[in-house]
Amino acid sequence: MEISKLVNLQRLVLAHNLIDRLPINLAKLESLKVMTLDANRVTSLPDELGQLVRLEQLSISGNSLQYLPETIGSLRNLKLLNVSNNKLKSLPESIGSCFSLEELQADDNSIEDLPESVCNLVHLKALCLDNNNVKQIPTNLLKDCKALQNISLHGNPISMDQFQQMEGFQEFEARRKKKFDKQIDSNVMISSKGLDEGVDH
């Protein structure tokens, strides 16, 4: 509980431990910008998480989360959210209030659909949903998320045809291609995964 006294702490990295819960008074760490809790045993996040309003990166992959608190929508400065490899069946509607979000990683869960509010994430560049149960995504996603360059939907029941018929698909494809071409132009070494940048299965 004494961790709450570290009011100037900006980075808290506790990956690869046996932590199964977080103290409620974690919210007192008002300067926190980065919190990494990957590969622990956390089953839920306290509602007080929403008070960490300066948080820019939250990574909690490889845990046992079954849901995210609605208060996560209060994290207006959050740029990266990684909840991959958990037991999530959905994302909260409030996620659409994380207006600064640029990257949402939620691979390897049991997510069936995305809340419509995801369309509010106008800065979102990457949406990773490999190995879930997603059958469809919000119809306005490609049209409204004008910064989106990468969607990964491998291992989901959604069909490529469905995706290509969505409004805004051509514009999305142009952004994706531009980003990919830029990587090649810079002679960046691209792993085989780099070629999976689109939505091919």
C-alpha positions as CSV (number, residue, x, y, z in Angstrom):
1,M,0.0,0.0,0.0
2,E,3.0,2.3,0.7
3,I,3.6,2.6,-3.1
4,S,1.0,5.4,-3.1
5,K,3.6,7.7,-1.5
6,L,5.6,7.8,-4.7
7,V,3.6,10.7,-6.1
8,N,6.3,11.7,-8.5
9,L,6.8,8.3,-10.0
10,Q,6.4,8.4,-13.8
11,R,7.2,4.7,-14.8
12,L,6.1,1.6,-13.1
13,V,7.3,-1.6,-14.7
14,L,6.3,-4.8,-12.9
15,A,6.2,-7.3,-15.7
16,H,6.8,-11.1,-15.2
17,N,5.9,-11.4,-11.5
18,L,3.1,-13.1,-9.6
19,I,1.0,-10.1,-8.9
20,D,-2.7,-10.9,-8.8
21,R,-4.2,-7.6,-7.8
22,L,-3.4,-3.9,-7.6
23,P,-3.9,-1.7,-4.6
24,I,-6.8,0.7,-4.9
25,N,-4.5,3.6,-3.7
26,L,-2.5,3.1,-6.9
27,A,-4.6,6.1,-8.1
28,K,-2.4,8.4,-5.9
29,L,0.4,8.0,-8.4
30,E,-0.8,11.1,-10.1
31,S,2.4,11.6,-12.2
32,L,2.4,8.1,-13.7
33,K,2.8,8.0,-17.5
34,V,3.8,4.4,-18.1
35,M,2.5,1.3,-16.4
36,T,3.6,-2.2,-17.5
37,L,2.1,-5.2,-15.8
38,D,2.6,-7.9,-18.5
39,A,2.8,-11.5,-17.6
40,N,1.3,-11.4,-14.1
41,R,-1.9,-12.9,-12.7
42,V,-4.1,-9.9,-12.5
43,T,-7.8,-10.7,-12.9
44,S,-9.3,-7.2,-12.7
45,L,-8.2,-3.6,-12.7
46,P,-9.6,-1.3,-10.0
47,D,-12.1,1.5,-11.0
48,E,-9.6,3.9,-9.5
49,L,-7.4,3.3,-12.5
50,G,-9.4,6.1,-14.2
51,Q,-7.7,8.6,-11.8
52,L,-4.3,8.1,-13.4
53,V,-5.1,10.9,-15.9
54,R,-1.5,11.4,-17.1
55,L,-1.1,7.8,-18.1
56,E,0.2,7.5,-21.7
57,Q,1.0,3.8,-21.9
58,L,-0.8,0.9,-20.2
59,S,0.4,-2.6,-21.0
60,I,-1.2,-5.5,-19.2
61,S,-0.9,-8.4,-21.6
62,G,-0.6,-12.0,-20.5
63,N,-2.9,-11.8,-17.5
64,S,-6.4,-13.1,-16.7
65,L,-8.5,-9.9,-17.2
66,Q,-12.1,-10.7,-17.9
67,Y,-13.2,-7.1,-18.3
68,L,-11.8,-3.6,-18.3
69,P,-13.3,-1.0,-15.9
70,E,-15.6,1.7,-17.5
71,T,-13.4,4.3,-15.8
72,I,-10.7,3.6,-18.4
73,G,-12.5,6.2,-20.5
74,S,-11.1,8.9,-18.2
75,L,-7.5,8.2,-19.5
76,R,-7.6,11.0,-22.0
77,N,-3.8,11.0,-22.5
78,L,-3.5,7.3,-23.1
79,K,-1.7,6.6,-26.4
80,L,-1.0,2.9,-26.1
81,L,-3.3,0.2,-24.6
82,N,-2.1,-3.4,-24.7
83,V,-4.5,-5.9,-23.3
84,S,-3.5,-8.9,-25.5
85,N,-3.5,-12.4,-24.2
86,N,-6.2,-12.0,-21.5
87,K,-9.8,-13.4,-21.2
88,L,-11.7,-10.3,-22.4
89,K,-15.0,-10.9,-24.1
90,S,-15.6,-7.3,-24.9
91,L,-14.2,-3.8,-24.6
92,P,-16.1,-1.1,-22.6
93,E,-18.1,1.5,-24.4
94,S,-16.0,4.1,-22.6
95,I,-12.9,3.2,-24.6
96,G,-14.1,5.7,-27.2
97,S,-13.3,8.5,-24.7
98,C,-9.6,7.7,-24.7
99,F,-9.2,10.4,-27.4
100,S,-5.4,10.3,-27.6
101,L,-5.3,6.5,-28.3
102,E,-3.0,5.6,-31.2
103,E,-2.5,1.9,-30.7
104,L,-4.9,-0.7,-29.3
105,Q,-3.6,-4.2,-29.0
106,A,-6.1,-6.8,-28.0
107,D,-4.8,-10.0,-29.7
108,D,-5.6,-13.4,-28.2
109,N,-8.8,-12.7,-26.2
110,S,-12.4,-13.8,-26.8
111,I,-13.7,-10.4,-28.0
112,E,-16.9,-10.8,-30.1
113,D,-17.5,-7.3,-31.2
114,L,-16.3,-3.8,-30.8
115,P,-18.2,-0.9,-29.2
116,E,-19.4,1.7,-31.7
117,S,-17.5,4.3,-29.6
118,V,-14.2,3.0,-31.1
119,C,-15.2,5.2,-34.1
120,N,-14.4,8.3,-31.9
121,L,-10.7,7.4,-31.8
122,V,-9.6,9.7,-34.5
123,H,-5.9,9.3,-33.7
124,L,-5.9,5.5,-33.8
125,K,-3.2,4.2,-36.1
126,A,-3.1,0.5,-35.2
127,L,-5.9,-1.9,-34.1
128,C,-4.7,-5.4,-33.4
129,L,-7.4,-8.1,-32.8
130,D,-5.8,-11.3,-34.0
131,N,-7.2,-14.5,-32.6
132,N,-10.6,-13.3,-31.2
133,N,-14.2,-14.1,-32.1
134,V,-14.9,-10.8,-34.0
135,K,-17.6,-11.3,-36.6
136,Q,-18.1,-7.7,-37.5
137,I,-16.7,-4.3,-36.7
138,P,-18.5,-0.9,-36.5
139,T,-19.7,0.1,-39.9
140,N,-18.2,3.6,-39.6
141,L,-14.8,2.5,-38.3
142,L,-12.8,3.0,-41.5
143,K,-14.7,6.2,-42.4
144,D,-14.3,7.9,-39.0
145,C,-10.9,6.7,-37.8
146,K,-9.0,8.7,-40.4
147,A,-5.6,8.0,-39.0
148,L,-6.0,4.2,-39.1
149,Q,-3.2,2.5,-41.1
150,N,-3.1,-1.0,-39.7
151,I,-5.9,-3.4,-38.7
152,S,-5.0,-7.0,-37.9
153,L,-7.9,-9.5,-37.8
154,H,-6.2,-12.9,-38.4
155,G,-7.9,-15.8,-36.7
156,N,-11.4,-14.1,-36.5
157,P,-14.7,-15.2,-38.2
158,I,-15.0,-11.8,-40.0
159,S,-14.7,-12.2,-43.8
160,M,-12.4,-10.2,-46.0
161,D,-15.4,-9.4,-48.3
162,Q,-17.3,-7.8,-45.4
163,F,-14.3,-5.7,-44.6
164,Q,-13.6,-4.6,-48.2
165,Q,-17.3,-3.4,-48.6
166,M,-17.1,-1.1,-45.7
167,E,-17.4,2.6,-46.4
168,G,-13.9,4.2,-46.2
169,F,-12.1,1.0,-47.2
170,Q,-10.4,2.6,-50.2
171,E,-9.0,5.5,-48.2
172,F,-7.8,3.1,-45.5
173,E,-6.1,0.9,-48.1
174,A,-4.4,4.0,-49.5
175,R,-3.1,5.0,-46.0
176,R,-1.9,1.5,-45.4
177,K,-0.1,1.3,-48.7
178,K,1.5,4.7,-48.2
179,K,2.9,3.6,-44.8
180,F,4.1,0.3,-46.2
181,D,5.8,2.0,-49.2
182,K,7.5,4.5,-46.8
183,Q,8.9,1.6,-44.8
184,I,10.4,0.1,-47.9
185,D,11.7,3.4,-49.1
186,S,13.6,3.9,-45.8
187,N,15.2,0.5,-46.4
188,V,13.7,-0.6,-43.0
189,M,14.2,-4.3,-42.4
190,I,10.7,-5.7,-42.5
191,S,10.0,-9.0,-40.9
192,S,7.6,-11.4,-42.6
193,K,4.9,-10.0,-40.2
194,G,5.4,-6.6,-41.9
195,L,3.6,-8.1,-44.9
196,D,0.6,-8.8,-42.8
197,E,-0.1,-5.2,-42.2
198,G,-3.5,-5.4,-43.9
199,V,-6.5,-7.6,-43.2
200,D,-5.6,-10.6,-45.3
201,H,-6.2,-14.0,-43.6
